């Protein structure tokens, strides 16, 4: 009879708490540490935790081997921490709990940002802040030389055959930075250039060839390729995404706060609450219905 009771008591014992930090060991085995496989799946999981720009930089710099080494070192340290039973230390448990909370909060916010930062939302933000992007810009090529007579000869040459402008720039321009790109200066705003150059360009129109224009650098022959009044949304999409990200997070938190019942504690001022011995902290009551506020009372 006593044996039966003992067996029943054993059967009623709660299961041991899960070991923290356990992840799937899938994919190709790259190392074996004290009998435990360190796999490519573990490395891939580590990569997925990194921001996209960090991942791209890691791959571009050939840092994957170093990352694999770090995963192996992490496995060694992780095993040693468990061996020393640090997962049972009260302070460490608190750290693990906060790490788990932070992971959940981060996942929640990232999912919300992804769902709400759509192409339509980006375009709306762009339209609502159009004044920020209303900046006249020009896209031009130039050929720079030191002598005015040479500049006039180049002007006559490229005016007669506009299609040769880039080739002439590569051969004759003394601005070596742009010469290798056929004199291409890309898109620029008026204030970015010296006044004489900027005034000449922004007084022209698409397709014009201007020159010679004298500046402190020498004599320029300029081809205006494009003109526009605003920076297009495609070129500022990433910046808008970052701005929207902050706004989405702030708005979402405000929504959750308004939907939550937040009250002052019922305990006396300065009182604290401590769980009884062996008692786990209470989990949030998901199914509890909020109490209706009294007349005149607001959440």
Secondary structure, DSSP 8 states (H G I E B T S, - for coil): -HHHHHHHHHHHS------TT-----S-EEEEETTEEEEHHHHHHHHHTS-HHHHHHHHHTT-HHHHHHHHHHHHHHHHHHHHTTGGGSHHHHHHHHHHHHHHHHHHHHHHHHHHH--HHHHHHHHHHTHHHH---EEEEEEEEES-HHHHHHHHHHHHH-GGGHHHHHHHH-S-HHHHTTTTEEEEEEGGGS-HHHHHHHHTS-TT-EEEEEEETTEEEEEEEEEEESS--GGGSHHHHHHHHHHHHHHHHHHHHHHHS-----SS-TT------TT-------TT-------TT---
